[in-house]
């Protein structure tokens, strides 16, 4: 839908989930990682994104309970 930002590996865009209609952030990775350091940074970022996703799911569950 719209560009939110750019970084060393690609960019983040705002999007909309076709099934739920929720707004989402899409991270598009463009750059290839060539060094071990880049691979470690990328893996660390993926792990952080998974934790954030799990936290968001838990918050949604709590919102539906209230």
PDBQT receptor file of N, H, CA, C and O in Angstrom, charges set to zero:
ATOM      1  N   UNK A   1       0.816  -1.182   0.000  1.00  0.00    +0.000 N 
ATOM      2  CA  UNK A   1       0.000   0.000   0.000  1.00  0.00    +0.000 C 
ATOM      3  C   UNK A   1       0.871   1.262   0.000  1.00  0.00    +0.000 C 
ATOM      4  O   UNK A   1       0.654   2.182  -0.789  1.00  0.00    +0.000 OA
ATOM      5  N   UNK A   2       1.875   1.284   0.916  1.00  0.00    +0.000 N 
ATOM      6  H   UNK A   2       2.050   0.537   1.557  1.00  0.00    +0.000 HD
ATOM      7  CA  UNK A   2       2.760   2.450   0.935  1.00  0.00    +0.000 C 
ATOM      8  C   UNK A   2       4.094   2.064   1.562  1.00  0.00    +0.000 C 
ATOM      9  O   UNK A   2       4.161   1.177   2.412  1.00  0.00    +0.000 OA
ATOM     10  N   UNK A   3       5.135   2.731   1.137  1.00  0.00    +0.000 N 
ATOM     11  H   UNK A   3       5.081   3.452   0.446  1.00  0.00    +0.000 HD
ATOM     12  CA  UNK A   3       6.480   2.489   1.638  1.00  0.00    +0.000 C 
ATOM     13  C   UNK A   3       6.623   3.119   3.019  1.00  0.00    +0.000 C 
ATOM     14  O   UNK A   3       6.318   4.297   3.207  1.00  0.00    +0.000 OA
ATOM     15  N   UNK A   4       7.096   2.317   3.998  1.00  0.00    +0.000 N 
ATOM     16  H   UNK A   4       7.344   1.360   3.846  1.00  0.00    +0.000 HD
ATOM     17  CA  UNK A   4       7.282   2.825   5.345  1.00  0.00    +0.000 C 
ATOM     18  C   UNK A   4       8.739   3.172   5.637  1.00  0.00    +0.000 C 
ATOM     19  O   UNK A   4       9.018   4.077   6.423  1.00  0.00    +0.000 OA
ATOM     20  N   UNK A   5       9.661   2.457   5.009  1.00  0.00    +0.000 N 
ATOM     21  H   UNK A   5       9.434   1.722   4.371  1.00  0.00    +0.000 HD
ATOM     22  CA  UNK A   5      11.062   2.740   5.266  1.00  0.00    +0.000 C 
ATOM     23  C   UNK A   5      11.987   1.834   4.481  1.00  0.00    +0.000 C 
ATOM     24  O   UNK A   5      11.563   0.817   3.931  1.00  0.00    +0.000 OA
ATOM     25  N   UNK A   6      13.258   2.211   4.434  1.00  0.00    +0.000 N 
ATOM     26  H   UNK A   6      13.602   3.036   4.881  1.00  0.00    +0.000 HD
ATOM     27  CA  UNK A   6      14.282   1.428   3.743  1.00  0.00    +0.000 C 
ATOM     28  C   UNK A   6      15.422   1.158   4.705  1.00  0.00    +0.000 C 
ATOM     29  O   UNK A   6      15.677   1.938   5.622  1.00  0.00    +0.000 OA
ATOM     30  N   UNK A   7      16.105   0.042   4.483  1.00  0.00    +0.000 N 
ATOM     31  H   UNK A   7      15.898  -0.591   3.738  1.00  0.00    +0.000 HD
ATOM     32  CA  UNK A   7      17.245  -0.316   5.316  1.00  0.00    +0.000 C 
ATOM     33  C   UNK A   7      18.308  -0.985   4.486  1.00  0.00    +0.000 C 
ATOM     34  O   UNK A   7      18.251  -0.976   3.256  1.00  0.00    +0.000 OA
ATOM     35  N   UNK A   8      19.299  -1.579   5.175  1.00  0.00    +0.000 N 
ATOM     36  H   UNK A   8      19.345  -1.586   6.174  1.00  0.00    +0.000 HD
ATOM     37  CA  UNK A   8      20.422  -2.181   4.452  1.00  0.00    +0.000 C 
ATOM     38  C   UNK A   8      20.045  -3.418   3.658  1.00  0.00    +0.000 C 
ATOM     39  O   UNK A   8      20.699  -3.732   2.664  1.00  0.00    +0.000 OA
ATOM     40  N   UNK A   9      19.014  -4.120   4.071  1.00  0.00    +0.000 N 
ATOM     41  H   UNK A   9      18.482  -3.865   4.878  1.00  0.00    +0.000 HD
ATOM     42  CA  UNK A   9      18.644  -5.366   3.395  1.00  0.00    +0.000 C 
ATOM     43  C   UNK A   9      17.441  -5.238   2.472  1.00  0.00    +0.000 C 
ATOM     44  O   UNK A   9      17.149  -6.164   1.715  1.00  0.00    +0.000 OA
ATOM     45  N   UNK A  10      16.752  -4.136   2.515  1.00  0.00    +0.000 N 
ATOM     46  H   UNK A  10      16.990  -3.383   3.130  1.00  0.00    +0.000 HD
ATOM     47  CA  UNK A  10      15.560  -4.008   1.687  1.00  0.00    +0.000 C 
ATOM     48  C   UNK A  10      14.682  -2.874   2.177  1.00  0.00    +0.000 C 
ATOM     49  O   UNK A  10      15.174  -1.813   2.560  1.00  0.00    +0.000 OA
ATOM     50  N   UNK A  11      13.373  -3.106   2.163  1.00  0.00    +0.000 N 
ATOM     51  H   UNK A  11      12.973  -3.968   1.852  1.00  0.00    +0.000 HD
ATOM     52  CA  UNK A  11      12.446  -2.056   2.575  1.00  0.00    +0.000 C 
ATOM     53  C   UNK A  11      11.229  -2.660   3.269  1.00  0.00    +0.000 C 
ATOM     54  O   UNK A  11      10.979  -3.863   3.190  1.00  0.00    +0.000 OA
ATOM     55  N   UNK A  12      10.480  -1.794   3.953  1.00  0.00    +0.000 N 
ATOM     56  H   UNK A  12      10.683  -0.817   4.018  1.00  0.00    +0.000 HD
ATOM     57  CA  UNK A  12       9.265  -2.197   4.652  1.00  0.00    +0.000 C 
ATOM     58  C   UNK A  12       8.108  -1.412   4.058  1.00  0.00    +0.000 C 
ATOM     59  O   UNK A  12       8.170  -0.189   3.925  1.00  0.00    +0.000 OA
ATOM     60  N   UNK A  13       7.055  -2.133   3.705  1.00  0.00    +0.000 N 
ATOM     61  H   UNK A  13       7.005  -3.126   3.813  1.00  0.00    +0.000 HD
ATOM     62  CA  UNK A  13       5.857  -1.515   3.156  1.00  0.00    +0.000 C 
ATOM     63  C   UNK A  13       4.656  -1.848   4.022  1.00  0.00    +0.000 C 
ATOM     64  O   UNK A  13       4.615  -2.882   4.689  1.00  0.00    +0.000 OA
ATOM     65  N   UNK A  14       3.694  -0.967   3.998  1.00  0.00    +0.000 N 
ATOM     66  H   UNK A  14       3.727  -0.127   3.455  1.00  0.00    +0.000 HD
ATOM     67  CA  UNK A  14       2.421  -1.195   4.660  1.00  0.00    +0.000 C 
ATOM     68  C   UNK A  14       1.554  -1.998   3.698  1.00  0.00    +0.000 C 
ATOM     69  O   UNK A  14       1.511  -1.708   2.502  1.00  0.00    +0.000 OA
ATOM     70  N   UNK A  15       0.870  -2.999   4.220  1.00  0.00    +0.000 N 
ATOM     71  H   UNK A  15       0.905  -3.234   5.191  1.00  0.00    +0.000 HD
ATOM     72  CA  UNK A  15       0.014  -3.812   3.368  1.00  0.00    +0.000 C 
ATOM     73  C   UNK A  15      -1.265  -4.180   4.086  1.00  0.00    +0.000 C 
ATOM     74  O   UNK A  15      -1.513  -3.744   5.211  1.00  0.00    +0.000 OA
ATOM     75  N   UNK A  16      -2.074  -4.988   3.424  1.00  0.00    +0.000 N 
ATOM     76  H   UNK A  16      -1.873  -5.342   2.511  1.00  0.00    +0.000 HD
ATOM     77  CA  UNK A  16      -3.341  -5.420   3.993  1.00  0.00    +0.000 C 
ATOM     78  C   UNK A  16      -3.497  -6.911   3.743  1.00  0.00    +0.000 C 
ATOM     79  O   UNK A  16      -3.343  -7.369   2.611  1.00  0.00    +0.000 OA
ATOM     80  N   UNK A  17      -3.802  -7.673   4.788  1.00  0.00    +0.000 N 
ATOM     81  H   UNK A  17      -3.927  -7.301   5.708  1.00  0.00    +0.000 HD
ATOM     82  CA  UNK A  17      -4.012  -9.109   4.666  1.00  0.00    +0.000 C 
ATOM     83  C   UNK A  17      -5.308  -9.358   3.902  1.00  0.00    +0.000 C 
ATOM     84  O   UNK A  17      -6.355  -8.812   4.247  1.00  0.00    +0.000 OA
ATOM     85  N   UNK A  18      -5.231 -10.182   2.864  1.00  0.00    +0.000 N 
ATOM     86  H   UNK A  18      -4.380 -10.626   2.584  1.00  0.00    +0.000 HD
ATOM     87  CA  UNK A  18      -6.417 -10.438   2.041  1.00  0.00    +0.000 C 
ATOM     88  C   UNK A  18      -7.481 -11.233   2.785  1.00  0.00    +0.000 C 
ATOM     89  O   UNK A  18      -8.672 -11.047   2.534  1.00  0.00    +0.000 OA
ATOM     90  N   UNK A  19      -7.076 -12.117   3.699  1.00  0.00    +0.000 N 
ATOM     91  H   UNK A  19      -6.109 -12.269   3.903  1.00  0.00    +0.000 HD
ATOM     92  CA  UNK A  19      -8.066 -12.943   4.381  1.00  0.00    +0.000 C 
ATOM     93  C   UNK A  19      -8.708 -12.248   5.575  1.00  0.00    +0.000 C 
ATOM     94  O   UNK A  19      -9.915 -12.365   5.782  1.00  0.00    +0.000 OA
ATOM     95  N   UNK A  20      -7.896 -11.512   6.380  1.00  0.00    +0.000 N 
ATOM     96  H   UNK A  20      -6.915 -11.417   6.212  1.00  0.00    +0.000 HD
ATOM     97  CA  UNK A  20      -8.449 -10.908   7.591  1.00  0.00    +0.000 C 
ATOM     98  C   UNK A  20      -8.774  -9.426   7.434  1.00  0.00    +0.000 C 
ATOM     99  O   UNK A  20      -9.570  -8.876   8.194  1.00  0.00    +0.000 OA
ATOM    100  N   UNK A  21      -8.151  -8.778   6.439  1.00  0.00    +0.000 N 
ATOM    101  H   UNK A  21      -7.503  -9.225   5.822  1.00  0.00    +0.000 HD
ATOM    102  CA  UNK A  21      -8.356  -7.351   6.257  1.00  0.00    +0.000 C 
ATOM    103  C   UNK A  21      -7.500  -6.486   7.169  1.00  0.00    +0.000 C 
ATOM    104  O   UNK A  21      -7.582  -5.259   7.110  1.00  0.00    +0.000 OA
ATOM    105  N   UNK A  22      -6.674  -7.111   8.019  1.00  0.00    +0.000 N 
ATOM    106  H   UNK A  22      -6.608  -8.108   8.067  1.00  0.00    +0.000 HD
ATOM    107  CA  UNK A  22      -5.820  -6.372   8.944  1.00  0.00    +0.000 C 
ATOM    108  C   UNK A  22      -4.672  -5.707   8.207  1.00  0.00    +0.000 C 
ATOM    109  O   UNK A  22      -4.207  -6.203   7.180  1.00  0.00    +0.000 OA
ATOM    110  N   UNK A  23      -4.218  -4.572   8.744  1.00  0.00    +0.000 N 
ATOM    111  H   UNK A  23      -4.596  -4.170   9.577  1.00  0.00    +0.000 HD
ATOM    112  CA  UNK A  23      -3.030  -3.921   8.191  1.00  0.00    +0.000 C 
ATOM    113  C   UNK A  23      -1.800  -4.661   8.700  1.00  0.00    +0.000 C 
ATOM    114  O   UNK A  23      -1.741  -5.072   9.860  1.00  0.00    +0.000 OA
ATOM    115  N   UNK A  24      -0.824  -4.824   7.822  1.00  0.00    +0.000 N 
ATOM    116  H   UNK A  24      -0.871  -4.491   6.880  1.00  0.00    +0.000 HD
ATOM    117  CA  UNK A  24       0.402  -5.531   8.156  1.00  0.00    +0.000 C 
ATOM    118  C   UNK A  24       1.603  -4.749   7.635  1.00  0.00    +0.000 C 
ATOM    119  O   UNK A  24       1.465  -3.862   6.792  1.00  0.00    +0.000 OA
ATOM    120  N   UNK A  25       2.776  -5.091   8.147  1.00  0.00    +0.000 N 
ATOM    121  H   UNK A  25       2.888  -5.811   8.831  1.00  0.00    +0.000 HD
ATOM    122  CA  UNK A  25       4.031  -4.549   7.632  1.00  0.00    +0.000 C 
ATOM    123  C   UNK A  25       4.733  -5.672   6.880  1.00  0.00    +0.000 C 
ATOM    124  O   UNK A  25       4.884  -6.774   7.405  1.00  0.00    +0.000 OA
ATOM    125  N   UNK A  26       5.158  -5.397   5.664  1.00  0.00    +0.000 N 
ATOM    126  H   UNK A  26       5.035  -4.502   5.237  1.00  0.00    +0.000 HD
ATOM    127  CA  UNK A  26       5.843  -6.387   4.842  1.00  0.00    +0.000 C 
ATOM    128  C   UNK A  26       7.300  -5.990   4.693  1.00  0.00    +0.000 C 
ATOM    129  O   UNK A  26       7.608  -4.897   4.217  1.00  0.00    +0.000 OA
ATOM    130  N   UNK A  27       8.189  -6.874   5.098  1.00  0.00    +0.000 N 
ATOM    131  H   UNK A  27       7.938  -7.761   5.484  1.00  0.00    +0.000 HD
ATOM    132  CA  UNK A  27       9.609  -6.600   4.947  1.00  0.00    +0.000 C 
ATOM    133  C   UNK A  27      10.096  -7.358   3.722  1.00  0.00    +0.000 C 
ATOM    134  O   UNK A  27      10.027  -8.587   3.677  1.00  0.00    +0.000 OA
ATOM    135  N   UNK A  28      10.586  -6.630   2.736  1.00  0.00    +0.000 N 
ATOM    136  H   UNK A  28      10.642  -5.632   2.773  1.00  0.00    +0.000 HD
ATOM    137  CA  UNK A  28      11.069  -7.222   1.483  1.00  0.00    +0.000 C 
ATOM    138  C   UNK A  28      12.595  -7.156   1.505  1.00  0.00    +0.000 C 
ATOM    139  O   UNK A  28      13.184  -6.076   1.564  1.00  0.00    +0.000 OA
ATOM    140  N   UNK A  29      13.220  -8.331   1.458  1.00  0.00    +0.000 N 
ATOM    141  H   UNK A  29      12.742  -9.208   1.411  1.00  0.00    +0.000 HD
ATOM    142  CA  UNK A  29      14.672  -8.423   1.523  1.00  0.00    +0.000 C 
ATOM    143  C   UNK A  29      15.227  -8.411   0.100  1.00  0.00    +0.000 C 
ATOM    144  O   UNK A  29      14.880  -9.266  -0.715  1.00  0.00    +0.000 OA
ATOM    145  N   UNK A  30      16.090  -7.440  -0.194  1.00  0.00    +0.000 N 
ATOM    146  H   UNK A  30      16.372  -6.745   0.468  1.00  0.00    +0.000 HD
ATOM    147  CA  UNK A  30      16.663  -7.325  -1.530  1.00  0.00    +0.000 C 
ATOM    148  C   UNK A  30      18.120  -7.764  -1.590  1.00  0.00    +0.000 C 
ATOM    149  O   UNK A  30      18.523  -8.477  -2.510  1.00  0.00    +0.000 OA
ATOM    150  N   UNK A  31      18.899  -7.342  -0.619  1.00  0.00    +0.000 N 
ATOM    151  H   UNK A  31      18.572  -6.763   0.127  1.00  0.00    +0.000 HD
ATOM    152  CA  UNK A  31      20.349  -7.568  -0.670  1.00  0.00    +0.000 C 
ATOM    153  C   UNK A  31      20.690  -9.013  -0.303  1.00  0.00    +0.000 C 
ATOM    154  O   UNK A  31      20.073  -9.603   0.583  1.00  0.00    +0.000 OA
ATOM    155  N   UNK A  32      21.668  -9.562  -0.989  1.00  0.00    +0.000 N 
ATOM    156  H   UNK A  32      22.170  -9.083  -1.709  1.00  0.00    +0.000 HD
ATOM    157  CA  UNK A  32      22.183 -10.879  -0.653  1.00  0.00    +0.000 C 
ATOM    158  C   UNK A  32      23.202 -10.729   0.466  1.00  0.00    +0.000 C 
ATOM    159  O   UNK A  32      23.978  -9.774   0.486  1.00  0.00    +0.000 OA
ATOM    160  N   UNK A  33      23.198 -11.674   1.394  1.00  0.00    +0.000 N 
ATOM    161  H   UNK A  33      22.569 -12.451   1.379  1.00  0.00    +0.000 HD
ATOM    162  CA  UNK A  33      24.186 -11.625   2.465  1.00  0.00    +0.000 C 
ATOM    163  C   UNK A  33      25.404 -12.426   2.032  1.00  0.00    +0.000 C 
ATOM    164  O   UNK A  33      25.295 -13.595   1.660  1.00  0.00    +0.000 OA
ATOM    165  N   UNK A  34      26.552 -11.788   2.083  1.00  0.00    +0.000 N 
ATOM    166  H   UNK A  34      26.641 -10.839   2.385  1.00  0.00    +0.000 HD
ATOM    167  CA  UNK A  34      27.779 -12.443   1.635  1.00  0.00    +0.000 C 
ATOM    168  C   UNK A  34      28.710 -12.815   2.769  1.00  0.00    +0.000 C 
ATOM    169  O   UNK A  34      29.507 -13.744   2.637  1.00  0.00    +0.000 OA
ATOM    170  N   UNK A  35      28.622 -12.112   3.870  1.00  0.00    +0.000 N 
ATOM    171  H   UNK A  35      27.975 -11.358   3.977  1.00  0.00    +0.000 HD
ATOM    172  CA  UNK A  35      29.552 -12.384   4.959  1.00  0.00    +0.000 C 
ATOM    173  C   UNK A  35      28.857 -13.117   6.093  1.00  0.00    +0.000 C 
ATOM    174  O   UNK A  35      27.631 -13.098   6.203  1.00  0.00    +0.000 OA
ATOM    175  N   UNK A  36      29.640 -13.753   6.921  1.00  0.00    +0.000 N 
ATOM    176  H   UNK A  36      30.636 -13.768   6.832  1.00  0.00    +0.000 HD
ATOM    177  CA  UNK A  36      29.106 -14.447   8.098  1.00  0.00    +0.000 C 
ATOM    178  C   UNK A  36      28.430 -13.451   9.039  1.00  0.00    +0.000 C 
ATOM    179  O   UNK A  36      27.392 -13.749   9.631  1.00  0.00    +0.000 OA
ATOM    180  N   UNK A  37      29.022 -12.277   9.168  1.00  0.00    +0.000 N 
ATOM    181  H   UNK A  37      29.864 -12.035   8.687  1.00  0.00    +0.000 HD
ATOM    182  CA  UNK A  37      28.453 -11.226  10.018  1.00  0.00    +0.000 C 
ATOM    183  C   UNK A  37      27.053 -10.831   9.537  1.00  0.00    +0.000 C 
ATOM    184  O   UNK A  37      26.138 -10.696  10.350  1.00  0.00    +0.000 OA
ATOM    185  N   UNK A  38      26.877 -10.644   8.226  1.00  0.00    +0.000 N 
ATOM    186  H   UNK A  38      27.620 -10.753   7.565  1.00  0.00    +0.000 HD
ATOM    187  CA  UNK A  38      25.563 -10.293   7.678  1.00  0.00    +0.000 C 
ATOM    188  C   UNK A  38      24.544 -11.398   7.936  1.00  0.00    +0.000 C 
ATOM    189  O   UNK A  38      23.383 -11.118   8.237  1.00  0.00    +0.000 OA
ATOM    190  N   UNK A  39      24.966 -12.630   7.821  1.00  0.00    +0.000 N 
ATOM    191  H   UNK A  39      25.909 -12.857   7.576  1.00  0.00    +0.000 HD
ATOM    192  CA  UNK A  39      24.055 -13.759   8.066  1.00  0.00    +0.000 C 
ATOM    193  C   UNK A  39      23.616 -13.806   9.518  1.00  0.00    +0.000 C 
ATOM    194  O   UNK A  39      22.452 -14.083   9.810  1.00  0.00    +0.000 OA
ATOM    195  N   UNK A  40      24.539 -13.539  10.428  1.00  0.00    +0.000 N 
ATOM    196  H   UNK A  40      25.484 -13.314  10.191  1.00  0.00    +0.000 HD
ATOM    197  CA  UNK A  40      24.193 -13.529  11.853  1.00  0.00    +0.000 C 
ATOM    198  C   UNK A  40      23.220 -12.395  12.149  1.00  0.00    +0.000 C 
ATOM    199  O   UNK A  40      22.245 -12.598  12.873  1.00  0.00    +0.000 OA
ATOM    200  N   UNK A  41      23.464 -11.210  11.607  1.00  0.00    +0.000 N 
ATOM    201  H   UNK A  41      24.256 -11.045  11.019  1.00  0.00    +0.000 HD
ATOM    202  CA  UNK A  41      22.553 -10.075  11.807  1.00  0.00    +0.000 C 
ATOM    203  C   UNK A  41      21.159 -10.385  11.274  1.00  0.00    +0.000 C 
ATOM    204  O   UNK A  41      20.157 -10.073  11.917  1.00  0.00    +0.000 OA
ATOM    205  N   UNK A  42      21.101 -10.998  10.100  1.00  0.00    +0.000 N 
ATOM    206  H   UNK A  42      21.915 -11.251   9.577  1.00  0.00    +0.000 HD
ATOM    207  CA  UNK A  42      19.818 -11.333   9.494  1.00  0.00    +0.000 C 
ATOM    208  C   UNK A  42      19.069 -12.369  10.331  1.00  0.00    +0.000 C 
ATOM    209  O   UNK A  42      17.866 -12.234  10.554  1.00  0.00    +0.000 OA
ATOM    210  N   UNK A  43      19.770 -13.391  10.789  1.00  0.00    +0.000 N 
ATOM    211  H   UNK A  43      20.748 -13.500  10.608  1.00  0.00    +0.000 HD
ATOM    212  CA  UNK A  43      19.150 -14.410  11.632  1.00  0.00    +0.000 C 
ATOM    213  C   UNK A  43      18.635 -13.806  12.930  1.00  0.00    +0.000 C 
ATOM    214  O   UNK A  43      17.546 -14.151  13.389  1.00  0.00    +0.000 OA
ATOM    215  N   UNK A  44      19.409 -12.910  13.521  1.00  0.00    +0.000 N 
ATOM    216  H   UNK A  44      20.294 -12.630  13.149  1.00  0.00    +0.000 HD
ATOM    217  CA  UNK A  44      18.989 -12.242  14.754  1.00  0.00    +0.000 C 
ATOM    218  C   UNK A  44      17.724 -11.420  14.516  1.00  0.00    +0.000 C 
ATOM    219  O   UNK A  44      16.819 -11.414  15.351  1.00  0.00    +0.000 OA
ATOM    220  N   UNK A  45      17.661 -10.736  13.392  1.00  0.00    +0.000 N 
ATOM    221  H   UNK A  45      18.396 -10.741  12.714  1.00  0.00    +0.000 HD
ATOM    222  CA  UNK A  45      16.477  -9.932  13.082  1.00  0.00    +0.000 C 
ATOM    223  C   UNK A  45      15.240 -10.813  12.887  1.00  0.00    +0.000 C 
ATOM    224  O   UNK A  45      14.147 -10.462  13.330  1.00  0.00    +0.000 OA
ATOM    225  N   UNK A  46      15.419 -11.951  12.229  1.00  0.00    +0.000 N 
ATOM    226  H   UNK A  46      16.308 -12.236  11.869  1.00  0.00    +0.000 HD
ATOM    227  CA  UNK A  46      14.297 -12.879  12.042  1.00  0.00    +0.000 C 
ATOM    228  C   UNK A  46      13.790 -13.378  13.390  1.00  0.00    +0.000 C 
ATOM    229  O   UNK A  46      12.582 -13.466  13.606  1.00  0.00    +0.000 OA
ATOM    230  N   UNK A  47      14.702 -13.701  14.289  1.00  0.00    +0.000 N 
ATOM    231  H   UNK A  47      15.683 -13.629  14.114  1.00  0.00    +0.000 HD
ATOM    232  CA  UNK A  47      14.302 -14.168  15.619  1.00  0.00    +0.000 C 
ATOM    233  C   UNK A  47      13.519 -13.095  16.373  1.00  0.00    +0.000 C 
ATOM    234  O   UNK A  47      12.535 -13.395  17.049  1.00  0.00    +0.000 OA
ATOM    235  N   UNK A  48      13.962 -11.848  16.254  1.00  0.00    +0.000 N 
ATOM    236  H   UNK A  48      14.762 -11.604  15.706  1.00  0.00    +0.000 HD
ATOM    237  CA  UNK A  48      13.250 -10.743  16.914  1.00  0.00    +0.000 C 
ATOM    238  C   UNK A  48      11.856 -10.582  16.312  1.00  0.00    +0.000 C 
ATOM    239  O   UNK A  48      10.887 -10.382  17.044  1.00  0.00    +0.000 OA
ATOM    240  N   UNK A  49      11.747 -10.666  14.986  1.00  0.00    +0.000 N 
ATOM    241  H   UNK A  49      12.534 -10.827  14.391  1.00  0.00    +0.000 HD
ATOM    242  CA  UNK A  49      10.440 -10.521  14.337  1.00  0.00    +0.000 C 
ATOM    243  C   UNK A  49       9.483 -11.625  14.774  1.00  0.00    +0.000 C 
ATOM    244  O   UNK A  49       8.290 -11.372  14.942  1.00  0.00    +0.000 OA
ATOM    245  N   UNK A  50       9.986 -12.845  14.960  1.00  0.00    +0.000 N 
ATOM    246  H   UNK A  50      10.955 -13.050  14.823  1.00  0.00    +0.000 HD
ATOM    247  CA  UNK A  50       9.132 -13.944  15.433  1.00  0.00    +0.000 C 
ATOM    248  C   UNK A  50       8.620 -13.663  16.837  1.00  0.00    +0.000 C 
ATOM    249  O   UNK A  50       7.455 -13.924  17.137  1.00  0.00    +0.000 OA
ATOM    250  N   UNK A  51       9.487 -13.130  17.706  1.00  0.00    +0.000 N 
ATOM    251  H   UNK A  51      10.433 -12.918  17.462  1.00  0.00    +0.000 HD
ATOM    252  CA  UNK A  51       9.060 -12.793  19.069  1.00  0.00    +0.000 C 
ATOM    253  C   UNK A  51       7.998 -11.708  19.057  1.00  0.00    +0.000 C 
ATOM    254  O   UNK A  51       7.027 -11.784  19.810  1.00  0.00    +0.000 OA
ATOM    255  N   UNK A  52       8.170 -10.702  18.214  1.00  0.00    +0.000 N 
ATOM    256  H   UNK A  52       8.958 -10.640  17.602  1.00  0.00    +0.000 HD
ATOM    257  CA  UNK A  52       7.182  -9.628  18.113  1.00  0.00    +0.000 C 
ATOM    258  C   UNK A  52       5.852 -10.183  17.595  1.00  0.00    +0.000 C 
ATOM    259  O   UNK A  52       4.785  -9.806  18.080  1.00  0.00    +0.000 OA
ATOM    260  N   UNK A  53       5.925 -11.077  16.611  1.00  0.00    +0.000 N 
ATOM    261  H   UNK A  53       6.791 -11.383  16.217  1.00  0.00    +0.000 HD
ATOM    262  CA  UNK A  53       4.706 -11.670  16.068  1.00  0.00    +0.000 C 
ATOM    263  C   UNK A  53       3.960 -12.457  17.153  1.00  0.00    +0.000 C 
ATOM    264  O   UNK A  53       2.737 -12.362  17.258  1.00  0.00    +0.000 OA
ATOM    265  N   UNK A  54       4.688 -13.225  17.951  1.00  0.00    +0.000 N 
ATOM    266  H   UNK A  54       5.681 -13.302  17.866  1.00  0.00    +0.000 HD
ATOM    267  CA  UNK A  54       4.054 -13.981  19.030  1.00  0.00    +0.000 C 
ATOM    268  C   UNK A  54       3.437 -13.057  20.066  1.00  0.00    +0.000 C 
ATOM    269  O   UNK A  54       2.351 -13.335  20.576  1.00  0.00    +0.000 OA
ATOM    270  N   UNK A  55       4.111 -11.968  20.382  1.00  0.00    +0.000 N 
ATOM    271  H   UNK A  55       4.993 -11.742  19.968  1.00  0.00    +0.000 HD
ATOM    272  CA  UNK A  55       3.572 -10.995  21.326  1.00  0.00    +0.000 C 
ATOM    273  C   UNK A  55       2.288 -10.381  20.788  1.00  0.00    +0.000 C 
ATOM    274  O   UNK A  55       1.317 -10.220  21.528  1.00  0.00    +0.000 OA
ATOM    275  N   UNK A  56       2.277 -10.039  19.502  1.00  0.00    +0.000 N 
ATOM    276  H   UNK A  56       3.065 -10.170  18.900  1.00  0.00    +0.000 HD
ATOM    277  CA  UNK A  56       1.068  -9.461  18.891  1.00  0.00    +0.000 C 
ATOM    278  C   UNK A  56      -0.095 -10.443  18.943  1.00  0.00    +0.000 C 
ATOM    279  O   UNK A  56      -1.233 -10.052  19.205  1.00  0.00    +0.000 OA
ATOM    280  N   UNK A  57       0.188 -11.711  18.694  1.00  0.00    +0.000 N 
ATOM    281  H   UNK A  57       1.112 -12.029  18.482  1.00  0.00    +0.000 HD
ATOM    282  CA  UNK A  57      -0.874 -12.726  18.763  1.00  0.00    +0.000 C 
ATOM    283  C   UNK A  57      -1.452 -12.818  20.167  1.00  0.00    +0.000 C 
ATOM    284  O   UNK A  57      -2.667 -12.921  20.341  1.00  0.00    +0.000 OA
ATOM    285  N   UNK A  58      -0.567 -12.780  21.178  1.00  0.00    +0.000 N 
ATOM    286  H   UNK A  58       0.420 -12.697  21.037  1.00  0.00    +0.000 HD
ATOM    287  CA  UNK A  58      -1.052 -12.848  22.555  1.00  0.00    +0.000 C 
ATOM    288  C   UNK A  58      -1.888 -11.628  22.893  1.00  0.00    +0.000 C 
ATOM    289  O   UNK A  58      -2.902 -11.747  23.580  1.00  0.00    +0.000 OA
ATOM    290  N   UNK A  59      -1.476 -10.445  22.419  1.00  0.00    +0.000 N 
ATOM    291  H   UNK A  59      -0.652 -10.348  21.862  1.00  0.00    +0.000 HD
ATOM    292  CA  UNK A  59      -2.255  -9.231  22.682  1.00  0.00    +0.000 C 
ATOM    293  C   UNK A  59      -3.622  -9.298  22.026  1.00  0.00    +0.000 C 
ATOM    294  O   UNK A  59      -4.613  -8.851  22.603  1.00  0.00    +0.000 OA
ATOM    295  N   UNK A  60      -3.682  -9.855  20.820  1.00  0.00    +0.000 N 
ATOM    296  H   UNK A  60      -2.877 -10.218  20.351  1.00  0.00    +0.000 HD
ATOM    297  CA  UNK A  60      -4.982  -9.991  20.140  1.00  0.00    +0.000 C 
ATOM    298  C   UNK A  60      -5.901 -10.913  20.916  1.00  0.00    +0.000 C 
ATOM    299  O   UNK A  60      -7.101 -10.658  21.025  1.00  0.00    +0.000 OA
ATOM    300  N   UNK A  61      -5.335 -11.996  21.460  1.00  0.00    +0.000 N 
ATOM    301  H   UNK A  61      -4.361 -12.203  21.371  1.00  0.00    +0.000 HD
ATOM    302  CA  UNK A  61      -6.143 -12.931  22.249  1.00  0.00    +0.000 C 
ATOM    303  C   UNK A  61      -6.695 -12.234  23.485  1.00  0.00    +0.000 C 
ATOM    304  O   UNK A  61      -7.863 -12.412  23.831  1.00  0.00    +0.000 OA
ATOM    305  N   UNK A  62      -5.859 -11.442  24.150  1.00  0.00    +0.000 N 
ATOM    306  H   UNK A  62      -4.910 -11.298  23.869  1.00  0.00    +0.000 HD
ATOM    307  CA  UNK A  62      -6.297 -10.700  25.328  1.00  0.00    +0.000 C 
ATOM    308  C   UNK A  62      -7.385  -9.696  24.982  1.00  0.00    +0.000 C 
ATOM    309  O   UNK A  62      -8.330  -9.518  25.751  1.00  0.00    +0.000 OA
ATOM    310  N   UNK A  63      -7.263  -9.033  23.824  1.00  0.00    +0.000 N 
ATOM    311  H   UNK A  63      -6.496  -9.178  23.199  1.00  0.00    +0.000 HD
ATOM    312  CA  UNK A  63      -8.278  -8.050  23.405  1.00  0.00    +0.000 C 
ATOM    313  C   UNK A  63      -9.617  -8.733  23.168  1.00  0.00    +0.000 C 
ATOM    314  O   UNK A  63     -10.659  -8.168  23.501  1.00  0.00    +0.000 OA
ATOM    315  N   UNK A  64      -9.613  -9.925  22.606  1.00  0.00    +0.000 N 
ATOM    316  H   UNK A  64      -8.767 -10.384  22.336  1.00  0.00    +0.000 HD
ATOM    317  CA  UNK A  64     -10.875 -10.607  22.325  1.00  0.00    +0.000 C 
ATOM    318  C   UNK A  64     -11.529 -11.107  23.599  1.00  0.00    +0.000 C 
ATOM    319  O   UNK A  64     -12.744 -11.297  23.635  1.00  0.00    +0.000 OA
ATOM    320  N   UNK A  65     -10.740 -11.324  24.648  1.00  0.00    +0.000 N 
ATOM    321  H   UNK A  65      -9.753 -11.170  24.619  1.00  0.00    +0.000 HD
ATOM    322  CA  UNK A  65     -11.299 -11.770  25.935  1.00  0.00    +0.000 C 
ATOM    323  C   UNK A  65     -12.044 -10.627  26.633  1.00  0.00    +0.000 C 
ATOM    324  O   UNK A  65     -13.003 -10.862  27.368  1.00  0.00    +0.000 OA
ATOM    325  N   UNK A  66     -11.600  -9.400  26.401  1.00  0.00    +0.000 N 
ATOM    326  H   UNK A  66     -10.820  -9.209  25.805  1.00  0.00    +0.000 HD
ATOM    327  CA  UNK A  66     -12.199  -8.244  27.100  1.00  0.00    +0.000 C 
ATOM    328  C   UNK A  66     -13.392  -7.792  26.399  1.00  0.00    +0.000 C 
ATOM    329  O   UNK A  66     -14.035  -6.834  26.829  1.00  0.00    +0.000 OA
TER     330      UNK A  66
